[in-house]
Amino acid sequence: MVLSWILNVLSKPLADSVIYVETASSVWKDLEEHFSRTNAPRVFHLKRSIATIQHGMDSLVDYFTRLKVLWDELASHAPTVTCICGAPIAPQSTAQEERVYQFLMGLSL
């Protein structure tokens, strides 16, 4: 039933690419692999925008919002890191520290 639903909501060319897959789980994994590829030029543009953004005459709220929009889009391009061992994943705290530095570097003094 789930497989039928997935195939019915996909566009015809996309559905044709997975029509012979036998399980919904396999279709899902195939689609995830297809659409999870990163867009390197966009990632580069986002990282450059983050590195060069300046507070300028904007309010702190506007400046932070512009940065947050860029950070969120960049995060959507990052690969998903999963750990089967149950250990905490450290890159999250490193990413938060990096955001603090980026925010401070763009402030107008």
C-alpha positions as CSV (number, residue, x, y, z in Angstrom):
1,M,0.0,0.0,0.0
2,V,2.8,2.4,0.9
3,L,4.7,1.5,-2.2
4,S,1.7,2.2,-4.4
5,W,1.2,5.6,-2.7
6,I,4.8,6.6,-3.2
7,L,4.7,5.7,-6.9
8,N,1.4,7.6,-7.4
9,V,2.7,10.9,-5.9
10,L,6.0,10.9,-7.9
11,S,6.3,12.6,-11.2
12,K,6.1,10.2,-14.2
13,P,9.8,10.3,-15.0
14,L,10.8,9.8,-11.4
15,A,8.3,7.0,-10.9
16,D,9.6,5.3,-14.0
17,S,13.1,5.2,-12.5
18,V,11.9,3.2,-9.4
19,I,8.9,1.3,-10.9
20,Y,10.7,-2.1,-10.6
21,V,11.9,-1.6,-7.0
22,E,10.1,-4.2,-4.9
23,T,9.6,-2.5,-1.5
24,A,8.7,0.9,-0.2
25,S,11.8,1.0,1.9
26,S,14.0,0.4,-1.2
27,V,12.2,3.1,-3.2
28,W,12.7,5.5,-0.2
29,K,16.4,4.7,0.0
30,D,16.8,5.2,-3.8
31,L,15.0,8.6,-3.7
32,E,17.0,9.6,-0.7
33,E,20.3,8.8,-2.5
34,H,19.1,10.6,-5.6
35,F,18.1,13.8,-3.8
36,S,20.6,13.9,-1.1
37,R,23.5,14.9,-3.3
38,T,25.0,18.1,-2.3
39,N,25.1,21.1,-4.6
40,A,28.8,22.1,-4.4
41,P,28.4,25.5,-6.2
42,R,25.5,26.5,-3.9
43,V,27.5,25.3,-0.8
44,F,30.5,27.4,-1.9
45,H,28.2,30.4,-2.5
46,L,26.6,30.0,1.0
47,K,30.0,29.7,2.7
48,R,31.4,32.7,0.9
49,S,28.2,34.7,1.9
50,I,28.6,33.7,5.5
51,A,32.3,34.6,5.5
52,T,31.7,38.0,4.0
53,I,28.4,39.1,5.6
54,Q,28.7,42.3,7.6
55,H,26.5,43.9,10.3
56,G,26.8,47.3,8.7
57,M,23.9,49.6,9.4
58,D,21.4,46.8,10.0
59,S,20.0,46.1,13.4
60,L,21.5,43.2,15.3
61,V,18.2,41.3,14.8
62,D,18.3,41.8,11.0
63,Y,22.0,40.9,10.8
64,F,21.5,37.7,12.9
65,T,18.4,36.8,10.8
66,R,20.4,37.1,7.6
67,L,23.1,34.9,9.0
68,K,20.6,32.4,10.4
69,V,19.0,32.0,7.0
70,L,22.4,31.2,5.4
71,W,23.3,28.8,8.2
72,D,20.0,27.0,7.9
73,E,20.3,26.6,4.2
74,L,23.9,25.4,4.5
75,A,22.9,22.9,7.1
76,S,20.3,21.5,4.7
77,H,23.1,20.6,2.3
78,A,25.2,18.9,5.0
79,P,25.3,15.1,5.0
80,T,23.4,13.4,7.8
81,V,25.8,12.0,10.4
82,T,24.4,9.0,12.3
83,C,26.1,6.9,14.9
84,I,24.9,3.4,15.6
85,C,26.9,3.2,18.8
86,G,24.8,5.8,20.7
87,A,27.7,8.1,21.4
88,P,27.1,11.8,21.2
89,I,28.2,13.4,18.0
90,A,30.6,16.3,18.7
91,P,30.5,18.3,15.4
92,Q,27.3,20.0,16.6
93,S,29.1,21.9,19.4
94,T,31.9,22.8,17.0
95,A,29.4,24.1,14.5
96,Q,27.8,26.3,17.2
97,E,31.2,27.7,18.2
98,E,31.9,28.4,14.5
99,R,28.6,30.3,14.2
100,V,29.5,32.5,17.3
101,Y,32.8,33.4,15.7
102,Q,31.2,34.2,12.3
103,F,28.6,36.4,14.0
104,L,31.2,38.3,16.0
105,M,33.5,38.7,13.0
106,G,30.8,40.4,11.0
107,L,29.9,42.9,13.7
108,S,30.6,46.6,13.0
109,L,32.8,48.0,15.7
